[in-house]
Amino acid sequence: MDALAAHHDEIIDAVRRSERAVFTEQQLGTLLPPHPDLALVSVRRAVKFLQHNGVVRAIKLRSAEDHTVTRYAREGATPFNVALSLVENGYLSHETALYLNRIVEAPSSTIYVNQEQSAKPMSRMPLTQPAIDRAFRAPQRRSKREFTYGEHRMVVLNGKQTGRLGTGELVGDQGERLPATLLARTLVDVVVRPDYAGGPLRILEAYRRAAQNISIDEVVSVLRRLDYVYPYHQSVGFYLEQAGVPCERLKPLEALGLSFAFYLAYGMADPIYEPRWRVFVPRGLTAALPISPP
């Protein structure tokens, strides 16, 4: 008897019990039971067996460089599962995490998945105001690792090595459990890379929705442990105050320092200076919130 047929039920059960919902060809190969006769079966043949039995279906993703990536999805796999299959040990972040934390009501057609880079040495150069000005007058750098799957755009971010700081499991629309940044980490991440959350106005709306559930201590802890060179805590403090968080609760953020003038976003044209947190903000925000005169 053919080896695959001989172990039919065992092979199918192994795939259906897997925590993954979407697989690479190699990942499916690792699920074959450790029987000697299966060791001689090629991974490609095993994948065809699973497809023939309706256990998985092949899906195609088109990259921004115009090449195709193939994955194999179980029934019920969601676009979130598909995005996570693009990297090893990734987690959902930024605008996607805002939705999964139930801070924004509608999911975006863009799904962000973060893959942490290897640890890199910290810069020993002292931070200066001219260096900040140069960096934030330019547009935000964006990931080129983009894929299209149906109506979804999936963006892989090369994130800072954090040891998965501030991440956990959140529940998707189909009840699927998904690795993602939790609330405090998400609120910091969207400030660090505002274009991945729809920009300052959308971030302000998110902070206002999250205001009742924010732990300032958790946010400060995330900021301290991420240890960014730039003073992102000033932008966080600005958003929290505009979200209605009392000034007394924001003292731990003030204690991190207000030594530099900072920027709410990259590449802003004709921004307005807000002296309380020493941040430049987009002029378009003046319709949404009161701004101190420059």
Contacts in CASP RR format, 6 or more apart in sequence:
PFRMAT RR
TARGET T0000
AUTHOR 0000-0000-0000
METHOD contacts of the structure
MODEL  1
MDALAAHHDEIIDAVRRSERAVFTEQQLGTLLPPHPDLALVSVRRAVKFL
QHNGVVRAIKLRSAEDHTVTRYAREGATPFNVALSLVENGYLSHETALYL
NRIVEAPSSTIYVNQEQSAKPMSRMPLTQPAIDRAFRAPQRRSKREFTYG
EHRMVVLNGKQTGRLGTGELVGDQGERLPATLLARTLVDVVVRPDYAGGP
LRILEAYRRAAQNISIDEVVSVLRRLDYVYPYHQSVGFYLEQAGVPCERL
KPLEALGLSFAFYLAYGMADPIYEPRWRVFVPRGLTAALPISPP
3 35 0 8 1.000
3 37 0 8 1.000
3 38 0 8 1.000
3 40 0 8 1.000
3 41 0 8 1.000
4 11 0 8 1.000
4 38 0 8 1.000
4 41 0 8 1.000
4 45 0 8 1.000
4 46 0 8 1.000
4 49 0 8 1.000
6 37 0 8 1.000
7 33 0 8 1.000
7 35 0 8 1.000
7 38 0 8 1.000
8 53 0 8 1.000
10 33 0 8 1.000
11 31 0 8 1.000
11 32 0 8 1.000
11 33 0 8 1.000
11 38 0 8 1.000
11 46 0 8 1.000
11 49 0 8 1.000
11 50 0 8 1.000
12 50 0 8 1.000
12 53 0 8 1.000
12 55 0 8 1.000
14 31 0 8 1.000
14 32 0 8 1.000
14 33 0 8 1.000
15 23 0 8 1.000
15 28 0 8 1.000
15 31 0 8 1.000
15 50 0 8 1.000
15 55 0 8 1.000
15 56 0 8 1.000
15 74 0 8 1.000
16 55 0 8 1.000
16 74 0 8 1.000
18 31 0 8 1.000
20 27 0 8 1.000
20 81 0 8 1.000
20 85 0 8 1.000
21 73 0 8 1.000
21 74 0 8 1.000
21 76 0 8 1.000
21 77 0 8 1.000
21 78 0 8 1.000
21 81 0 8 1.000
21 176 0 8 1.000
22 59 0 8 1.000
22 71 0 8 1.000
22 72 0 8 1.000
22 73 0 8 1.000
22 74 0 8 1.000
22 77 0 8 1.000
22 81 0 8 1.000
22 82 0 8 1.000
22 84 0 8 1.000
22 85 0 8 1.000
23 56 0 8 1.000
23 71 0 8 1.000
23 72 0 8 1.000
23 73 0 8 1.000
23 85 0 8 1.000
24 71 0 8 1.000
24 72 0 8 1.000
24 85 0 8 1.000
25 43 0 8 1.000
25 44 0 8 1.000
25 47 0 8 1.000
25 70 0 8 1.000
25 72 0 8 1.000
26 43 0 8 1.000
28 43 0 8 1.000
28 46 0 8 1.000
28 47 0 8 1.000
28 50 0 8 1.000
28 56 0 8 1.000
28 72 0 8 1.000
29 43 0 8 1.000
29 46 0 8 1.000
29 47 0 8 1.000
32 38 0 8 1.000
32 41 0 8 1.000
32 46 0 8 1.000
38 46 0 8 1.000
47 56 0 8 1.000
47 72 0 8 1.000
50 56 0 8 1.000
50 72 0 8 1.000
51 57 0 8 1.000
51 58 0 8 1.000
51 72 0 8 1.000
54 75 0 8 1.000
55 74 0 8 1.000
56 72 0 8 1.000
56 73 0 8 1.000
56 74 0 8 1.000
57 72 0 8 1.000
57 73 0 8 1.000
57 75 0 8 1.000
58 70 0 8 1.000
58 71 0 8 1.000
58 72 0 8 1.000
59 70 0 8 1.000
59 71 0 8 1.000
59 72 0 8 1.000
59 73 0 8 1.000
59 82 0 8 1.000
59 149 0 8 1.000
60 68 0 8 1.000
60 69 0 8 1.000
60 70 0 8 1.000
61 68 0 8 1.000
61 69 0 8 1.000
61 70 0 8 1.000
61 71 0 8 1.000
61 82 0 8 1.000
61 86 0 8 1.000
61 147 0 8 1.000
61 148 0 8 1.000
61 149 0 8 1.000
61 154 0 8 1.000
62 68 0 8 1.000
62 69 0 8 1.000
62 147 0 8 1.000
62 148 0 8 1.000
62 149 0 8 1.000
63 69 0 8 1.000
63 145 0 8 1.000
63 146 0 8 1.000
63 147 0 8 1.000
63 148 0 8 1.000
64 144 0 8 1.000
64 145 0 8 1.000
64 146 0 8 1.000
64 147 0 8 1.000
65 144 0 8 1.000
69 86 0 8 1.000
69 147 0 8 1.000
71 82 0 8 1.000
71 85 0 8 1.000
73 81 0 8 1.000
73 82 0 8 1.000
76 174 0 8 1.000
78 172 0 8 1.000
78 173 0 8 1.000
78 174 0 8 1.000
78 176 0 8 1.000
79 111 0 8 1.000
79 149 0 8 1.000
79 152 0 8 1.000
79 154 0 8 1.000
80 92 0 8 1.000
80 96 0 8 1.000
80 111 0 8 1.000
80 172 0 8 1.000
80 176 0 8 1.000
80 178 0 8 1.000
81 176 0 8 1.000
81 178 0 8 1.000
82 149 0 8 1.000
82 152 0 8 1.000
82 154 0 8 1.000
83 92 0 8 1.000
83 96 0 8 1.000
83 111 0 8 1.000
83 112 0 8 1.000
83 113 0 8 1.000
83 149 0 8 1.000
83 152 0 8 1.000
83 154 0 8 1.000
84 90 0 8 1.000
84 91 0 8 1.000
84 92 0 8 1.000
84 113 0 8 1.000
84 178 0 8 1.000
84 179 0 8 1.000
86 113 0 8 1.000
86 147 0 8 1.000
86 154 0 8 1.000
86 156 0 8 1.000
87 113 0 8 1.000
87 115 0 8 1.000
87 156 0 8 1.000
88 115 0 8 1.000
89 115 0 8 1.000
89 116 0 8 1.000
89 164 0 8 1.000
90 113 0 8 1.000
90 114 0 8 1.000
90 115 0 8 1.000
90 116 0 8 1.000
90 179 0 8 1.000
91 113 0 8 1.000
91 114 0 8 1.000
91 164 0 8 1.000
91 167 0 8 1.000
91 168 0 8 1.000
91 179 0 8 1.000
91 180 0 8 1.000
91 181 0 8 1.000
92 100 0 8 1.000
92 111 0 8 1.000
92 112 0 8 1.000
92 113 0 8 1.000
92 114 0 8 1.000
92 170 0 8 1.000
92 178 0 8 1.000
92 179 0 8 1.000
92 180 0 8 1.000
92 181 0 8 1.000
93 112 0 8 1.000
93 113 0 8 1.000
93 114 0 8 1.000
93 157 0 8 1.000
93 180 0 8 1.000
93 181 0 8 1.000
93 186 0 8 1.000
93 189 0 8 1.000
93 196 0 8 1.000
94 112 0 8 1.000
94 114 0 8 1.000
94 157 0 8 1.000
94 181 0 8 1.000
94 186 0 8 1.000
94 189 0 8 1.000
94 190 0 8 1.000
94 193 0 8 1.000
94 196 0 8 1.000
94 197 0 8 1.000
95 104 0 8 1.000
95 108 0 8 1.000
95 110 0 8 1.000
95 112 0 8 1.000
95 190 0 8 1.000
95 196 0 8 1.000
95 197 0 8 1.000
95 198 0 8 1.000
95 202 0 8 1.000
96 107 0 8 1.000
96 108 0 8 1.000
96 110 0 8 1.000
96 111 0 8 1.000
96 112 0 8 1.000
96 113 0 8 1.000
96 180 0 8 1.000
97 112 0 8 1.000
97 170 0 8 1.000
97 180 0 8 1.000
97 181 0 8 1.000
97 182 0 8 1.000
97 185 0 8 1.000
97 186 0 8 1.000
97 189 0 8 1.000
98 104 0 8 1.000
98 186 0 8 1.000
98 190 0 8 1.000
98 197 0 8 1.000
98 206 0 8 1.000
99 106 0 8 1.000
99 107 0 8 1.000
99 108 0 8 1.000
100 170 0 8 1.000
100 171 0 8 1.000
100 172 0 8 1.000
100 178 0 8 1.000
100 180 0 8 1.000
101 170 0 8 1.000
101 180 0 8 1.000
101 182 0 8 1.000
101 183 0 8 1.000
101 186 0 8 1.000
101 210 0 8 1.000
103 183 0 8 1.000
103 186 0 8 1.000
103 206 0 8 1.000
103 209 0 8 1.000
103 210 0 8 1.000
104 202 0 8 1.000
104 205 0 8 1.000
104 206 0 8 1.000
104 209 0 8 1.000
107 173 0 8 1.000
109 151 0 8 1.000
109 152 0 8 1.000
109 153 0 8 1.000
110 152 0 8 1.000
110 153 0 8 1.000
110 154 0 8 1.000
110 155 0 8 1.000
111 152 0 8 1.000
111 153 0 8 1.000
111 154 0 8 1.000
111 155 0 8 1.000
112 155 0 8 1.000
112 157 0 8 1.000
112 196 0 8 1.000
113 154 0 8 1.000
113 155 0 8 1.000
113 156 0 8 1.000
113 157 0 8 1.000
114 157 0 8 1.000
114 159 0 8 1.000
114 181 0 8 1.000
115 156 0 8 1.000
115 157 0 8 1.000
115 158 0 8 1.000
115 159 0 8 1.000
116 159 0 8 1.000
116 160 0 8 1.000
116 161 0 8 1.000
116 162 0 8 1.000
116 163 0 8 1.000
116 164 0 8 1.000
117 158 0 8 1.000
117 159 0 8 1.000
117 160 0 8 1.000
117 161 0 8 1.000
118 161 0 8 1.000
119 161 0 8 1.000
120 161 0 8 1.000
122 227 0 8 1.000
122 229 0 8 1.000
123 229 0 8 1.000
125 131 0 8 1.000
127 229 0 8 1.000
127 230 0 8 1.000
127 260 0 8 1.000
129 260 0 8 1.000
129 261 0 8 1.000
132 230 0 8 1.000
132 260 0 8 1.000
132 261 0 8 1.000
132 262 0 8 1.000
132 263 0 8 1.000
135 230 0 8 1.000
135 266 0 8 1.000
136 262 0 8 1.000
136 263 0 8 1.000
136 265 0 8 1.000
136 266 0 8 1.000
136 267 0 8 1.000
136 268 0 8 1.000
136 280 0 8 1.000
137 266 0 8 1.000
137 267 0 8 1.000
138 266 0 8 1.000
138 267 0 8 1.000
139 266 0 8 1.000
139 267 0 8 1.000
140 193 0 8 1.000
140 194 0 8 1.000
140 195 0 8 1.000
140 265 0 8 1.000
140 266 0 8 1.000
140 267 0 8 1.000
142 195 0 8 1.000
143 155 0 8 1.000
143 156 0 8 1.000
143 157 0 8 1.000
143 158 0 8 1.000
145 155 0 8 1.000
145 156 0 8 1.000
145 157 0 8 1.000
145 158 0 8 1.000
146 153 0 8 1.000
146 154 0 8 1.000
146 155 0 8 1.000
146 156 0 8 1.000
147 153 0 8 1.000
147 154 0 8 1.000
147 155 0 8 1.000
147 156 0 8 1.000
148 154 0 8 1.000
155 196 0 8 1.000
157 193 0 8 1.000
157 196 0 8 1.000
160 226 0 8 1.000
162 225 0 8 1.000
162 226 0 8 1.000
165 185 0 8 1.000
165 222 0 8 1.000
165 225 0 8 1.000
165 226 0 8 1.000
166 181 0 8 1.000
166 182 0 8 1.000
166 184 0 8 1.000
166 185 0 8 1.000
166 222 0 8 1.000
167 179 0 8 1.000
167 180 0 8 1.000
167 181 0 8 1.000
167 182 0 8 1.000
167 185 0 8 1.000
168 179 0 8 1.000
168 180 0 8 1.000
168 181 0 8 1.000
168 182 0 8 1.000
169 177 0 8 1.000
169 178 0 8 1.000
169 179 0 8 1.000
169 180 0 8 1.000
170 177 0 8 1.000
170 178 0 8 1.000
170 180 0 8 1.000
170 182 0 8 1.000
171 177 0 8 1.000
171 178 0 8 1.000
172 178 0 8 1.000
180 186 0 8 1.000
181 189 0 8 1.000
183 210 0 8 1.000
183 213 0 8 1.000
183 214 0 8 1.000
183 218 0 8 1.000
184 214 0 8 1.000
184 215 0 8 1.000
184 218 0 8 1.000
184 219 0 8 1.000
184 221 0 8 1.000
184 222 0 8 1.000
185 222 0 8 1.000
187 206 0 8 1.000
187 207 0 8 1.000
187 210 0 8 1.000
187 214 0 8 1.000
187 219 0 8 1.000
187 236 0 8 1.000
187 239 0 8 1.000
188 219 0 8 1.000
188 222 0 8 1.000
188 223 0 8 1.000
188 226 0 8 1.000
188 232 0 8 1.000
188 236 0 8 1.000
189 196 0 8 1.000
189 197 0 8 1.000
190 196 0 8 1.000
190 197 0 8 1.000
190 203 0 8 1.000
190 206 0 8 1.000
191 203 0 8 1.000
191 232 0 8 1.000
191 235 0 8 1.000
191 236 0 8 1.000
191 239 0 8 1.000
192 228 0 8 1.000
192 232 0 8 1.000
194 200 0 8 1.000
194 203 0 8 1.000
194 264 0 8 1.000
194 265 0 8 1.000
194 266 0 8 1.000
195 265 0 8 1.000
195 266 0 8 1.000
197 203 0 8 1.000
197 206 0 8 1.000
199 265 0 8 1.000
200 264 0 8 1.000
200 265 0 8 1.000
200 281 0 8 1.000
200 282 0 8 1.000
200 285 0 8 1.000
201 282 0 8 1.000
201 284 0 8 1.000
201 285 0 8 1.000
201 288 0 8 1.000
203 239 0 8 1.000
204 239 0 8 1.000
204 242 0 8 1.000
204 243 0 8 1.000
204 285 0 8 1.000
204 288 0 8 1.000
204 289 0 8 1.000
207 214 0 8 1.000
207 239 0 8 1.000
207 240 0 8 1.000
207 242 0 8 1.000
207 243 0 8 1.000
208 242 0 8 1.000
208 243 0 8 1.000
208 244 0 8 1.000
210 243 0 8 1.000
211 240 0 8 1.000
211 243 0 8 1.000
211 244 0 8 1.000
211 245 0 8 1.000
214 240 0 8 1.000
214 243 0 8 1.000
214 245 0 8 1.000
216 240 0 8 1.000
216 245 0 8 1.000
216 249 0 8 1.000
216 250 0 8 1.000
216 252 0 8 1.000
216 253 0 8 1.000
217 252 0 8 1.000
219 236 0 8 1.000
219 240 0 8 1.000
219 253 0 8 1.000
220 233 0 8 1.000
220 252 0 8 1.000
220 253 0 8 1.000
220 256 0 8 1.000
223 232 0 8 1.000
223 233 0 8 1.000
223 236 0 8 1.000
223 253 0 8 1.000
223 256 0 8 1.000
224 256 0 8 1.000
230 262 0 8 1.000
231 256 0 8 1.000
231 257 0 8 1.000
231 258 0 8 1.000
231 259 0 8 1.000
231 260 0 8 1.000
231 262 0 8 1.000
232 262 0 8 1.000
233 253 0 8 1.000
233 256 0 8 1.000
233 257 0 8 1.000
234 253 0 8 1.000
234 257 0 8 1.000
234 258 0 8 1.000
234 260 0 8 1.000
234 262 0 8 1.000
234 277 0 8 1.000
234 278 0 8 1.000
234 279 0 8 1.000
235 262 0 8 1.000
235 263 0 8 1.000
235 264 0 8 1.000
235 277 0 8 1.000
235 279 0 8 1.000
236 253 0 8 1.000
237 250 0 8 1.000
237 253 0 8 1.000
237 277 0 8 1.000
238 264 0 8 1.000
238 274 0 8 1.000
238 276 0 8 1.000
238 277 0 8 1.000
238 279 0 8 1.000
238 281 0 8 1.000
240 249 0 8 1.000
240 250 0 8 1.000
240 253 0 8 1.000
241 247 0 8 1.000
241 250 0 8 1.000
241 276 0 8 1.000
241 277 0 8 1.000
242 289 0 8 1.000
258 277 0 8 1.000
258 278 0 8 1.000
260 278 0 8 1.000
261 273 0 8 1.000
261 278 0 8 1.000
261 279 0 8 1.000
261 280 0 8 1.000
262 277 0 8 1.000
262 278 0 8 1.000
262 279 0 8 1.000
262 280 0 8 1.000
263 271 0 8 1.000
263 279 0 8 1.000
263 280 0 8 1.000
264 271 0 8 1.000
264 279 0 8 1.000
264 280 0 8 1.000
264 281 0 8 1.000
264 282 0 8 1.000
264 285 0 8 1.000
265 282 0 8 1.000
268 280 0 8 1.000
268 281 0 8 1.000
268 282 0 8 1.000
269 283 0 8 1.000
270 283 0 8 1.000
271 280 0 8 1.000
271 281 0 8 1.000
271 282 0 8 1.000
271 283 0 8 1.000
272 280 0 8 1.000
272 281 0 8 1.000
272 282 0 8 1.000
272 283 0 8 1.000
272 285 0 8 1.000
272 286 0 8 1.000
272 291 0 8 1.000
272 294 0 8 1.000
273 279 0 8 1.000
273 280 0 8 1.000
273 281 0 8 1.000
273 292 0 8 1.000
273 294 0 8 1.000
274 280 0 8 1.000
274 281 0 8 1.000
274 291 0 8 1.000
274 292 0 8 1.000
275 292 0 8 1.000
276 292 0 8 1.000
281 291 0 8 1.000
285 291 0 8 1.000
END
